[in-house]
Amino acid sequence: MDSNVNRKHKSSVFSTLFSNPEVLREVYSAIEGVDIPPDAIIDINTLSDAIYMNQINDISFTINDRIVVLIEHQSTINNNVPVRLLMYIGRVYEKILEQDNLYQRKLVKIPTPEFIVLYNGKEPYPEYNQLKLSDAFKDIEDLKLIKGSGLPLELVVHVYNINHGCNPQILAKSKMLDSYSIFISMIWEYNKELSLDESMKAAIKYCIENGILGDFLRIHGSEVINMLFEEISVERLGAIRYKEGREDGIEEGIEKGREEGREEGREEERLVIARNLLAKGSALEFVSGITGLSVEEIKSRLTQTTSSGMKSE
């Protein structure tokens, strides 16, 4: 595999914590309200070598080869998840199915897919929500579909808010999910007064002192900070880069000066993220891909901003 891929796309804290068959058994049972028998075979098949939309899916696994479950964790709201997971599930099926069998006459049975997103960001969000692929279809009301035939393609993502205080019935059944929820909630709490970097350090200290993910955080503390910083920075940047100004009510005829002002603000945000990622040891090429700034521009602008005293987040 290309070494650049390995360097740019690392495991997330979530996938590191939850990529364990017994933990997934506990989490899935808690979410679905069922008990997976202890002899059920949990087979993790996350495509760690596959990149989609500049990121790797968090977790993919099968249960007794009958159900294939894709789980994503998000700290920002993203309504494009169904499209991303549609592309991902195709690659999962490529991995777990015998391709030659698909050309035989006999019907090949495949594991039933389930799509789950676990959300615990700052923005208010309902305890449960559904995201549908069909919401992204263009001009769907004008399609002349046969009455009662339904859509030719659909994918439904079940989104659960796991911020502490939300979905207590789920968190009560999964100690790992509950602990992770507390850890992230402490980061957001400290972030009200501290920088993101200092908030993560304070949250790690709090959790270790209170027996929350203690062993994991003691062993992987600095690695957790690096991974989380990149994850949150990437998600925040995505919200900035893909914010639909026109759909938010900004008319196309707004004067050019105001538009340039917004662009300068986005540029400043990109530079802040670039500087913080570089301080954490990220490669220039990775930072360039995340921020949309060229390597030369990053070098040039950060030299200028350093001399002018730009503060990192």
C-alpha positions as CSV (number, residue, x, y, z in Angstrom):
1,M,0.0,0.0,0.0
2,D,1.2,3.6,-0.6
3,S,3.0,4.8,2.4
4,N,1.3,8.2,2.0
5,V,-2.1,6.5,2.6
6,N,-0.9,5.0,5.9
7,R,0.5,8.3,7.1
8,K,-2.5,10.4,6.1
9,H,-5.3,8.1,7.2
10,K,-5.0,6.8,10.8
11,S,-7.4,4.9,12.9
12,S,-9.9,7.0,14.9
13,V,-10.1,6.9,18.7
14,F,-13.6,5.4,18.3
15,S,-12.5,2.6,16.0
16,T,-9.5,1.8,18.2
17,L,-11.7,1.5,21.3
18,F,-14.6,-0.4,19.6
19,S,-12.8,-2.7,17.2
20,N,-13.2,-5.7,19.5
21,P,-15.7,-8.5,18.9
22,E,-16.9,-8.5,22.5
23,V,-17.2,-4.8,22.7
24,L,-19.2,-4.7,19.4
25,R,-21.5,-7.5,20.8
26,E,-22.2,-5.3,23.8
27,V,-22.7,-2.1,21.7
28,Y,-24.9,-3.7,19.1
29,S,-27.0,-5.4,21.8
30,A,-27.5,-2.1,23.6
31,I,-28.5,-0.2,20.5
32,E,-30.9,-2.8,19.1
33,G,-32.3,-3.9,22.5
34,V,-31.4,-7.5,21.9
35,D,-29.0,-10.0,23.3
36,I,-26.5,-11.5,20.8
37,P,-25.7,-15.0,21.9
38,P,-22.1,-15.5,23.2
39,D,-21.5,-18.1,20.5
40,A,-22.5,-15.7,17.7
41,I,-19.6,-15.0,15.4
42,I,-18.6,-11.4,15.2
43,D,-16.3,-10.8,12.2
44,I,-14.7,-7.4,11.8
45,N,-14.2,-6.5,8.2
46,T,-13.5,-2.7,8.3
47,L,-11.7,-1.7,5.1
48,S,-8.7,-0.1,6.6
49,D,-7.1,0.2,3.2
50,A,-10.0,1.9,1.5
51,I,-10.5,5.6,1.4
52,Y,-13.8,7.3,0.9
53,M,-14.3,11.1,0.8
54,N,-10.9,11.4,2.4
55,Q,-11.6,9.3,5.4
56,I,-11.9,5.7,6.5
57,N,-15.1,4.2,7.8
58,D,-15.0,3.6,11.5
59,I,-16.2,0.0,11.9
60,S,-17.8,-2.7,9.7
61,F,-18.6,-6.2,11.0
62,T,-20.8,-9.1,10.3
63,I,-22.8,-11.2,12.8
64,N,-23.0,-14.9,12.0
65,D,-22.6,-13.9,8.3
66,R,-26.2,-12.8,8.3
67,I,-26.0,-9.1,9.2
68,V,-23.4,-6.6,8.1
69,V,-23.3,-3.6,10.3
70,L,-21.6,-0.3,9.5
71,I,-21.0,2.1,12.4
72,E,-19.8,5.6,12.2
73,H,-19.0,8.1,15.0
74,Q,-19.5,11.8,14.3
75,S,-18.9,15.0,16.3
76,T,-20.6,17.2,13.7
77,I,-23.9,16.7,11.9
78,N,-23.4,15.5,8.3
79,N,-26.4,14.7,6.2
80,N,-24.3,13.2,3.4
81,V,-23.6,10.0,5.4
82,P,-26.1,7.8,3.4
83,V,-24.3,8.6,0.2
84,R,-20.9,7.8,1.8
85,L,-22.1,4.6,3.3
86,L,-23.7,3.5,0.0
87,M,-20.2,3.7,-1.6
88,Y,-18.7,1.9,1.4
89,I,-21.2,-1.0,1.6
90,G,-20.5,-1.8,-2.0
91,R,-16.8,-2.3,-1.2
92,V,-17.6,-4.3,1.9
93,Y,-19.7,-6.7,-0.2
94,E,-16.8,-6.9,-2.7
95,K,-14.6,-8.1,0.2
96,I,-16.9,-10.6,1.8
97,L,-18.6,-12.2,-1.3
98,E,-17.1,-14.6,-3.8
99,Q,-17.2,-12.5,-7.0
100,D,-17.5,-15.4,-9.3
101,N,-20.6,-16.6,-7.6
102,L,-22.5,-13.5,-8.7
103,Y,-22.4,-14.6,-12.3
104,Q,-24.2,-17.9,-11.6
105,R,-27.9,-18.4,-12.2
106,K,-28.7,-19.3,-8.6
107,L,-29.5,-16.4,-6.3
108,V,-26.6,-15.6,-4.0
109,K,-27.8,-14.6,-0.5
110,I,-26.0,-11.7,1.1
111,P,-25.8,-10.4,4.7
112,T,-28.5,-7.8,5.5
113,P,-27.0,-4.4,5.9
114,E,-27.5,-2.0,8.9
115,F,-26.2,1.5,9.1
116,I,-25.7,3.2,12.4
117,V,-24.2,6.7,13.3
118,L,-23.4,7.6,16.9
119,Y,-23.3,11.3,17.4
120,N,-21.9,13.3,20.3
121,G,-21.0,16.8,19.1
122,K,-21.8,20.2,20.5
123,E,-24.8,21.0,18.3
124,P,-28.2,20.1,19.7
125,Y,-29.6,17.0,18.0
126,P,-32.5,14.7,18.7
127,E,-32.0,11.4,20.6
128,Y,-32.8,9.5,17.4
129,N,-33.0,10.4,13.8
130,Q,-33.1,8.8,10.3
131,L,-31.1,9.9,7.4
132,K,-32.3,8.5,4.0
133,L,-30.4,8.2,0.7
134,S,-33.6,9.3,-1.1
135,D,-33.4,12.7,0.5
136,A,-30.4,13.4,-1.7
137,F,-32.1,12.4,-5.0
138,K,-32.6,15.2,-7.4
139,D,-36.2,16.1,-8.6
140,I,-37.6,13.0,-7.1
141,E,-41.1,14.4,-7.1
142,D,-41.0,14.6,-10.9
143,L,-40.0,11.0,-11.5
144,K,-42.8,9.0,-13.1
145,L,-42.5,5.9,-10.9
146,I,-45.1,3.2,-11.0
147,K,-47.6,3.8,-8.3
148,G,-46.8,1.8,-5.2
149,S,-43.5,0.5,-6.6
150,G,-41.4,2.5,-4.2
151,L,-38.0,3.9,-5.0
152,P,-35.5,1.9,-7.0
153,L,-32.8,2.5,-4.3
154,E,-32.9,3.4,-0.7
155,L,-30.6,3.4,2.3
156,V,-31.6,4.3,5.8
157,V,-29.1,5.4,8.4
158,H,-30.1,5.3,12.1
159,V,-28.6,8.1,14.0
160,Y,-28.3,7.9,17.8
161,N,-27.3,10.9,20.0
162,I,-24.9,9.5,22.6
163,N,-24.1,12.7,24.4
164,H,-24.4,12.1,28.1
165,G,-28.0,12.4,29.2
166,C,-29.3,11.2,25.8
167,N,-30.5,7.7,25.2
168,P,-29.8,6.5,28.7
169,Q,-31.3,3.1,28.0
170,I,-28.5,2.5,25.4
171,L,-25.6,3.8,27.5
172,A,-26.8,1.9,30.6
173,K,-26.4,-1.4,28.6
174,S,-22.9,-0.6,27.3
175,K,-20.2,0.4,29.7
176,M,-17.7,1.1,26.9
177,L,-20.1,3.4,25.1
178,D,-21.1,5.1,28.3
179,S,-17.4,5.7,29.2
180,Y,-16.7,7.0,25.7
181,S,-19.7,9.4,25.9
182,I,-18.4,10.8,29.3
183,F,-14.9,11.3,27.9
184,I,-16.1,13.2,24.8
185,S,-18.6,15.2,26.9
186,M,-15.8,16.3,29.2
187,I,-13.8,17.5,26.3
188,W,-16.7,19.7,25.2
189,E,-17.2,20.9,28.7
190,Y,-13.6,22.0,29.2
191,N,-13.6,23.5,25.7
192,K,-15.9,26.2,26.9
193,E,-12.9,27.7,28.7
194,L,-9.8,26.1,27.2
195,S,-8.4,25.5,23.8
196,L,-9.2,22.2,22.1
197,D,-5.7,20.8,22.9
198,E,-5.9,21.7,26.6
199,S,-9.5,20.5,26.8
200,M,-8.4,17.0,25.6
201,K,-5.6,16.9,28.1
202,A,-7.9,18.0,31.0
203,A,-10.6,15.4,29.9
204,I,-8.0,12.6,29.9
205,K,-6.8,13.6,33.3
206,Y,-10.3,13.7,34.7
207,C,-11.2,10.3,33.2
208,I,-8.1,8.6,34.5
209,E,-8.7,10.0,38.0
210,N,-12.3,8.8,37.9
211,G,-11.7,5.3,36.4
212,I,-13.2,6.1,33.0
213,L,-11.3,4.4,30.2
214,G,-8.4,4.6,32.6
215,D,-6.1,1.9,31.2
216,F,-6.7,2.9,27.6
217,L,-6.0,6.6,28.3
218,R,-3.0,5.9,30.4
219,I,-1.4,3.8,27.7
220,H,-2.5,5.8,24.7
221,G,-2.9,9.4,26.1
222,S,-0.7,11.3,23.6
223,E,-1.9,9.2,20.7
224,V,-5.5,9.8,21.7
225,I,-4.9,13.6,21.6
226,N,-3.3,13.4,18.2
227,M,-6.1,11.3,16.7
228,L,-8.9,13.3,18.3
229,F,-7.4,16.6,17.3
230,E,-7.2,15.5,13.7
231,E,-10.7,14.0,13.7
232,I,-12.3,17.1,15.2
233,S,-10.3,19.5,13.0
234,V,-11.3,17.6,9.9
235,E,-15.0,17.5,10.8
236,R,-14.9,21.2,11.7
237,L,-13.2,22.1,8.4
238,G,-15.7,20.1,6.5
239,A,-18.5,22.1,8.1
240,I,-16.8,25.3,7.0
241,R,-15.9,24.2,3.5
242,Y,-19.2,22.7,2.7
243,K,-21.6,25.1,4.3
244,E,-24.2,25.9,1.7
245,G,-24.4,29.7,1.9
246,R,-27.0,30.0,-0.8
247,E,-29.3,27.3,0.7
248,D,-29.0,29.2,4.0
249,G,-30.8,32.2,2.5
250,I,-27.8,34.2,1.1
251,E,-28.9,35.6,-2.2
252,E,-26.6,35.3,-5.2
253,G,-26.6,39.1,-5.6
254,I,-24.9,39.9,-2.3
255,E,-22.2,42.5,-2.8
256,K,-18.8,41.1,-3.7
257,G,-17.1,42.8,-0.7
258,R,-19.2,40.8,1.8
259,E,-18.4,37.5,0.0
260,E,-14.7,38.3,0.0
261,G,-15.0,38.9,3.8
262,R,-16.5,35.5,4.3
263,E,-13.8,33.9,2.2
264,E,-11.1,35.6,4.2
265,G,-12.7,34.2,7.4
266,R,-12.7,30.7,5.9
267,E,-9.1,31.2,4.9
268,E,-8.2,32.2,8.4
269,E,-9.9,29.1,9.8
270,R,-8.0,26.8,7.4
271,L,-4.7,28.4,8.4
272,V,-5.5,27.9,12.1
273,I,-6.3,24.2,11.5
274,A,-3.2,23.8,9.3
275,R,-1.0,25.3,12.0
276,N,-2.5,23.1,14.8
277,L,-2.2,19.9,12.7
278,L,1.5,20.7,11.9
279,A,2.1,21.3,15.5
280,K,0.8,17.8,16.2
281,G,3.3,16.3,13.7
282,S,1.0,15.8,10.7
283,A,2.7,15.7,7.3
284,L,2.4,18.7,5.1
285,E,0.7,16.6,2.4
286,F,-1.9,15.5,4.8
287,V,-2.5,19.1,6.0
288,S,-2.7,20.2,2.4
289,G,-5.4,17.6,1.6
290,I,-7.5,18.4,4.6
291,T,-7.4,22.2,4.3
292,G,-7.4,22.6,0.5
293,L,-4.3,24.8,0.8
294,S,-1.2,23.9,-1.3
295,V,2.0,22.9,0.4
296,E,3.7,26.1,-0.9
297,E,0.8,28.2,0.4
298,I,0.9,26.6,3.8
299,K,4.6,27.2,4.1
300,S,4.3,30.8,2.9
301,R,1.2,31.8,4.9
302,L,2.2,30.2,8.1
303,T,5.5,32.0,7.9
304,Q,3.6,35.3,7.5
305,T,1.1,34.5,10.3
306,T,3.8,33.4,12.7
307,S,5.5,36.8,12.3
308,S,2.2,38.6,12.8
309,G,1.4,36.6,15.9
310,M,-1.5,34.5,14.8
311,K,-2.8,32.4,17.7
312,S,-3.7,28.7,17.2
313,E,-7.0,27.4,18.5
